[in-house]
């Protein structure tokens, strides 16, 4: 049920209806996503050294595993 596209003359004046603004509102600035930066190697090294994600000793990990299992 679509009409074929109409030829719009080059000097046509286009008027919008339905309460739309007559100008395009400026776009909002996008929030910057948190990222690792251009190189992730420093972050990987911090994780390996335990600065960001400290690692528990294996005995503590096993104890937690069994306490969750029994709990």
C-alpha positions as CSV (number, residue, x, y, z in Angstrom):
1,X,0.0,0.0,0.0
2,X,2.9,2.4,-0.5
3,X,2.8,5.2,-3.0
4,X,5.7,5.6,-5.4
5,X,8.2,8.3,-4.3
6,X,7.1,11.8,-5.4
7,X,9.4,14.2,-7.2
8,X,10.2,17.0,-4.8
9,X,11.2,20.3,-6.5
10,X,14.6,21.7,-5.5
11,X,13.0,25.0,-4.2
12,X,10.3,23.2,-2.1
13,X,9.6,24.5,1.5
14,X,9.2,21.6,3.9
15,X,7.0,22.2,6.9
16,X,6.8,19.6,9.7
17,X,3.6,18.9,11.6
18,X,2.6,17.0,14.8
19,X,4.4,19.4,17.1
20,X,7.9,18.5,16.0
21,X,10.6,21.1,16.4
22,X,11.6,23.0,13.3
23,X,15.3,22.4,14.0
24,X,17.3,19.3,14.9
25,X,18.2,19.4,18.6
26,X,22.0,19.1,19.2
27,X,23.1,15.6,20.1
28,X,24.2,15.0,23.7
29,X,27.9,14.3,24.2
30,X,28.4,10.6,24.7
31,X,29.7,9.3,28.0
32,X,33.2,7.8,27.7
33,X,33.3,4.1,28.5
34,X,35.8,3.0,31.0
35,X,38.6,1.2,29.2
36,X,42.0,-0.2,29.7
37,X,43.6,2.4,27.4
38,X,45.6,1.8,24.3
39,X,47.8,-0.9,26.0
40,X,46.4,-3.4,28.5
41,X,49.8,-4.8,29.5
42,X,50.2,-2.6,32.6
43,X,46.8,-3.8,33.9
44,X,47.7,-7.4,33.2
45,X,50.9,-7.1,35.2
46,X,49.0,-5.5,38.1
47,X,46.6,-8.5,38.1
48,X,49.6,-10.9,38.0
49,X,51.3,-9.1,40.9
50,X,48.1,-9.3,43.0
51,X,47.6,-5.5,43.1
52,X,44.1,-5.5,41.7
53,X,42.8,-9.0,42.4
54,X,44.7,-10.5,45.4
55,X,44.9,-14.3,45.2
56,X,44.1,-16.4,48.2
57,X,46.4,-19.3,49.2
58,X,45.4,-22.7,47.9
59,X,44.5,-24.0,51.4
60,X,42.0,-21.1,51.8
61,X,40.5,-21.8,48.4
62,X,39.9,-25.5,49.2
63,X,38.5,-24.7,52.6
64,X,36.0,-22.3,51.1
65,X,35.1,-24.8,48.4
66,X,34.2,-27.5,50.9
67,X,32.3,-25.1,53.2
68,X,30.1,-24.0,50.3
69,X,29.6,-27.6,49.3
70,X,28.5,-28.7,52.8
71,X,26.8,-25.5,53.8
